Amino acid sequence: MQINWRVLSSSLSARMALILLAGLLAAQGVSIWLQWSERATAVTQARGMHVMDRIAEVVRLLEAHAPQQRQSALAALQRDGMNVALITESQALAGSPREPLQANLSERLGSPHEIRVMGGLGPGMGWGMGARPQHLGTNRSMDVRLDDGQWIRITGRYEVNTPAPALSDALIIQLLLSLGLVVVVVVIAIRQATRPLEQLAKAADMLGRDLDAPPLAEEGPAETRRAAQAFNRMQAKIKLLVSERARALAAVSHDLRTPLTRLRLRTELIDDETLRNQMAADLEAMGAMMDATLDYLRAFQTNEVVRTIDINALLESMVDDSKVLGRSIQINGRTTMPYRGRLSALRRAMQNLIDNAFKHAGGAQIRVEDSALRLCITVEDQGPGIAPENLAKVTDPYYRVDSARSQKGDGVGLGLSIVKDIALIHNGELLLANRPTGGLSATLVLPRN
């Protein structure tokens, strides 16, 4: 399964989780590094103490033997890479060791003993406690004076600064378990913190589709409750506004049509034919404006039931209806699956696009492109198109372009506005573009939820 990191990083909860987890991993890494460093220091010191214990053991053993018996005792001391030899004072090394080394050996032996080393013992070349030689595994010699004045030379290959042993499996498992536990707690905490935002986003999206959606639950922390209360108040006000507009729409539809019908009847009684025709044309224009305005207001209505629609059947039925009017429309492409939407609104949108193409270009063809993510229905014509600077304006209410596309000069500039609003209530959009071969391309983009 491929992970879309761009989508993942755009989520607030994912971003918070990644930031916290990065901090936890960094803290855990520092903790392991500190433990490793402390462990290496402790191991080095332990090895140094072991070396000093072995040297003290050699000195005590030789001091316990009479001078004439020491030569025979040397054979028992030649072990574990350590070589012990009796030397004269003139053969003793000239360098003096660091004070801690002298003190450590004297403490183990119970009395001070003179020690000499090669050329002095500087940092990184030391014996014993915490020493960190720069050259691992090199032979080092130390000369020690016994209590009767006899000098001995102890030479050995001391791996004092070899790497510390790796962390134990049990410690690693404990660290991983603690990290996993913290990760689970962080994820749960972030989930709890961001869940109200997700609910608010879902409610806002649902509000755009259905004003009768249930209000948000006013629960949780104080900030969440205030946000839910504000959203519910906004939803109630919008619902009231739409309801009042619907009542006004019904009143306008009833009250305006009746006087217009009476005026049409009275116009027929006028004897002057020229005046009668002019008044009839004006009344017809008023009726068309009223119908277009009512259609525009209806486009905002979202109370139509969302249903499963066979887009292929819908387009074919509209093509058949156009044939009755003498219009020929060709459909290229088919949908691969039904679409869930508002049937009457989509029919009105497609009819407006078809009427617009025939009104301004005398013909139209429909192209359908379907995928799992979205459905695109494009109405194309062979007309003069629209000037590029006007493409973004023609979907504004009552905006009309004075161009070659307007052959009759009729219309009130609401057809494309209605299509745009219907697309919006389906969470889609209307895309207009001039075709390279001439004409306008109007694409209704409908996402599949």
NUDRENBA-52980 format. One record per residue (C-alpha): x, y, z. Coordinates in pm, whole numbers, padded with zeros to 5 digits, always signed. Layout:
<pts>
XYZ;...
</pts>
This chain:
<pts>
+00000+00000+00000;+00143+00334-00105;+00131+00614+00151;+00049+00963+00027;+00279+01166+00251;+00154+01498+00108;-00204+01421+00208;-00087+01282+00541;+00119+01590+00626;-00175+01820+00542;-00375+01676+00833;-00347+01867+01161;-00347+01551+01371;-00081+01395+01147;+00139+01705+01173;+00108+01716+01552;+00181+01345+01575;+00486+01371+01350;+00625+01667+01548;+00576+01496+01884;+00710+01164+01759;+01015+01336+01614;+01077+01498+01953;+01030+01168+02133;+01267+00988+01898;+01527+01262+01943;+01492+01244+02323;+01513+00865+02314;+01821+00882+02093;+01993+01125+02329;+01902+00902+02624;+02052+00594+02454;+02365+00791+02362;+02408+00910+02720;+02359+00557+02854;+02609+00421+02601;+02865+00688+02694;+02818+00627+03066;+02839+00253+03008;+03166+00293+02812;+03315+00505+03091;+03212+00253+03357;+03352-00039+03159;+03679+00144+03100;+03715+00223+03467;+03636-00138+03559;+03901-00265+03320;+04151-00019+03462;+04077-00137+03814;+04126-00496+03701;+04471-00408+03558;+04575-00236+03881;+04450-00535+04083;+04666-00770+03874;+04975-00549+03920;+04916-00529+04296;+04879-00908+04305;+05217-00951+04129;+05388-00713+04370;+05240-00881+04679;+05336-01225+04552;+05699-01130+04484;+05731-00946+04815;+05606-01258+04991;+05901-01458+04849;+06259-01430+04960;+06489-01260+04707;+06653-01593+04613;+06311-01752+04548;+06168-01475+04330;+06326-01598+04010;+06145-01929+04040;+05815-01752+04123;+05828-01552+03798;+05720-01858+03597;+05382-01858+03772;+05325-01490+03685;+05377-01523+03308;+05008-01557+03213;+04725-01370+03041;+04967-01171+02826;+05158-01037+03124;+05538-01065+03146;+05724-00997+03474;+06101-00965+03498;+06352-00871+03765;+06565-00569+03670;+06835-00354+03828;+06784+00004+03936;+06998+00122+03646;+06759-00051+03402;+06449+00111+03548;+06254+00354+03330;+06298+00724+03385;+05941+00851+03352;+05713+00928+03645;+05346+00827+03634;+05047+01046+03707;+04954+01088+04071;+04627+00886+04050;+04814+00582+03924;+05067+00604+04209;+04790+00650+04464;+04580+00360+04329;+04864+00111+04347;+04975+00231+04691;+04619+00199+04819;+04595-00161+04700;+04935-00254+04846;+04883-00075+05176;+05214+00116+05148;+05371+00358+04900;+05575+00203+04617;+05789+00385+04367;+05667+00351+04007;+05838+00445+03683;+05705+00438+03326;+05827+00511+02972;+05875+00885+02919;+05602+00994+03148;+05235+00913+03119;+05030+01177+02946;+04661+01194+02858;+04545+00904+02647;+04844+00683+02735;+04759+00594+03089;+04728+00284+03294;+04451+00206+03527;+04151+00402+03640;+03961+00551+03346;+04264+00547+03117;+04189+00574+02745;+04496+00471+02540;+04517+00611+02192;+04672+00289+02055;+04469-00013+02147;+04648-00335+02226;+05004-00192+02242;+05256-00333+02493;+05314-00112+02795;+05577-00144+03065;+05571-00032+03423;+05861-00061+03666;+05778-00106+04035;+06018-00100+04330;+05954-00371+04589;+05976-00301+04961;+06330-00441+04975;+06456-00222+04690;+06433-00481+04411;+06292-00346+04083;+06056-00545+03863;+05926-00471+03515;+05568-00561+03431;+05492-00565+03061;+05152-00644+02922;+04914-00594+02630;+04630-00418+02801;+04309-00360+02599;+04188-00095+02837;+04000+00117+02580;+03830-00152+02373;+03468-00068+02287;+03213-00124+02558;+02983-00425+02517;+02660-00364+02328;+02342-00284+02516;+02163-00591+02641;+01857-00724+02461;+01647-00674+02773;+01742-00305+02791;+01667-00256+02421;+01327-00425+02461;+01248-00201+02760;+01338+00109+02561;+01124-00002+02266;+00830-00085+02491;+00850+00252+02664;+00872+00428+02326;+00574+00231+02194;+00369+00313+02502;+00447+00683+02471;+00360+00675+02099;+00021+00517+02174;-00053+00775+02443;+00050+01061+02211;-00167+00933+01926;-00469+00894+02156;-00416+01243+02304;-00383+01404+01961;-00687+01217+01838;-00890+01346+02129;-00765+01701+02074;-00836+01713+01698;-01164+01520+01692;-01377+01834+01759;-01211+02004+01461;-01291+01707+01240;-01652+01710+01356;-01675+02083+01289;-01533+02038+00938;-01779+01755+00864;-02068+01961+00995;-01967+02261+00781;-01944+02037+00474;-02282+01883+00551;-02433+02228+00600;-02340+02315+00240;-02538+02012+00124;-02826+01992+00366;-02949+02279+00582;-03161+02035+00780;-02853+01844+00899;-02856+01783+01277;-02673+02045+01485;-02335+01982+01643;-02327+01826+01987;-02236+02100+02234;-02003+01896+02455;-01637+01861+02539;-01394+02133+02652;-01511+02493+02687;-01350+02600+02358;-01517+02313+02172;-01857+02392+02323;-01830+02759+02225;-01734+02668+01868;-02025+02423+01844;-02268+02681+01984;-02149+02945+01736;-02181+02699+01448;-02533+02596+01552;-02641+02961+01576;-02501+03026+01229;-02680+02720+01091;-03011+02833+01245;-02976+03183+01096;-02889+03049+00750;-03180+02806+00765;-03418+03088+00864;-03287+03309+00584;-03331+03038+00322;-03677+02956+00454;-03783+03321+00431;-03644+03345+00080;-03836+03033-00019;-04158+03191+00108;-04078+03512-00080;-04007+03306-00391;-04347+03137-00369;-04520+03473-00319;-04339+03632-00613;-04418+03333-00834;-04788+03357-00754;-04838+03734-00733;-04646+03831-01048;-04779+03570-01286;-05141+03664-01226;-05113+04035-01331;-04889+03941-01624;-05154+03701-01748;-05421+03975-01720;-05197+04219-01909;-05149+03965-02189;-05526+03925-02220;-05583+04301-02225;-05313+04345-02484;-05517+04136-02724;-05793+04399-02704;-05574+04677-02843;-05669+04768-03199;-05332+04915-03295;-05141+04609-03418;-04801+04773-03384;-04865+04882-03028;-05016+04541-02947;-04709+04360-03076;-04473+04591-02884;-04661+04542-02560;-04676+04167-02615;-04300+04161-02671;-04242+04360-02352;-04466+04128-02154;-04290+03828-02300;-03953+03976-02198;-04084+04044-01847;-04209+03687-01822;-03875+03553-01939;-03689+03769-01687;-03918+03652-01408;-03879+03286-01505;-03500+03321-01525;-03487+03493-01186;-03706+03227-01027;-03488+02954-01178;-03180+03129-01040;-03333+03143-00691;-03443+02778-00714;-03085+02678-00791;-02997+02757-00430;-03257+02518-00296;-03093+02213-00142;-03406+02036-00018;-03427+01817-00326;-03363+01455-00238;-03022+01317-00334;-03071+01002-00538;-02883+00763-00760;-02894+00897-01116;-02824+00718-01444;-02643+01001-01620;-02643+00813-01952;-03023+00782-01944;-03058+01148-01840;-02848+01277-02130;-03018+01048-02381;-03361+01168-02270;-03250+01530-02311;-03116+01455-02658;-03453+01300-02749;-03633+01609-02617;-03405+01829-02829;-03492+01632-03143;-03855+01739-03101;-03733+02100-03131;-03527+02015-03438;-03195+02010-03251;-02934+01743-03320;-02693+01663-03037;-02419+01401-03037;-02297+01234-02715;-01936+01115-02695;-01846+00891-02400;-02048+00726-02127;-02048+00708-01751;-01917+00390-01593;-02137+00402-01283;-02440+00592-01151;-02401+00930-00986;-02566+01041-00663;-02707+01391-00696;-03018+01604-00738;-03194+01499-01056;-03402+01811-01125;-03109+02044-01056;-02873+01852-01284;-03135+01841-01561;-03180+02218-01530;-02804+02273-01543;-02755+02058-01853;-03056+02215-02023;-02914+02562-01962;-02580+02463-02114;-02750+02309-02418;-02980+02609-02464;-02684+02843-02428;-02491+02657-02699;-02783+02659-02945;-02870+03019-02866;-02521+03153-02934;-02374+02897-03174;-02666+02712-03332;-02548+02365-03226;-02391+02158-02951;-02228+01826-02872;-02183+01655-02536;-01865+01483-02416;-01864+01262-02103;-01548+01172-01905;-01590+00952-01600;-01350+00824-01335;-01356+00699-00978;-01292+01053-00848;-01511+01276-01063;-01761+01298-01346;-01710+01562-01617;-01988+01653-01861;-01881+01899-02131;-02107+02086-02372;-01914+02215-02675;-02023+02443-02957;-01875+02586-03277;-01957+02950-03204;-01728+03252-03172;-01646+03180-02807;-01602+03438-02533;-01326+03694-02492;-01071+03564-02239;-01120+03865-02010;-01493+03783-01985;-01468+03410-01911;-01456+03467-01537;-01743+03718-01544;-02011+03541-01749;-02111+03325-01451;-02195+03635-01245;-02570+03698-01212;-02718+03932-01479;-02383+03974-01656;-02422+03978-02036;-02148+03992-02296;-02207+04216-02594;-02035+04001-02852;-02098+03796-03160;-02227+03513-02938;-02544+03710-02870;-02738+03668-03195;-03081+03768-03070;-02988+03986-02777;-03231+03798-02551;-03172+03650-02207;-03101+03818-01878;-02758+03670-01803;-02861+03405-01548;-02821+03079-01741;-02456+03014-01656;-02503+03153-01304;-02767+02887-01242;-02535+02615-01372;-02253+02740-01149;-02475+02736-00838;-02603+02386-00915;-02244+02270-00951;-02160+02426-00613;-02442+02248-00428;-02290+01924-00567;-01944+02031-00441;-01839+02073-00804;-01756+02357-01038;-01827+02497-01383;-01524+02540-01609;-01544+02759-01919;-01277+02768-02189;-01243+02866-02553;-01173+02569-02778;-00857+02578-02991;-01066+02494-03298;-01322+02764-03217;-01626+02774-02994;-01688+02747-02622;-01637+02448-02394;-01850+02442-02076;-01759+02158-01839;-01970+02059-01540;-01728+01892-01294;-01903+01670-01038;-01685+01498-00775;-01779+01148-00668;-01802+01134-00289;
</pts>
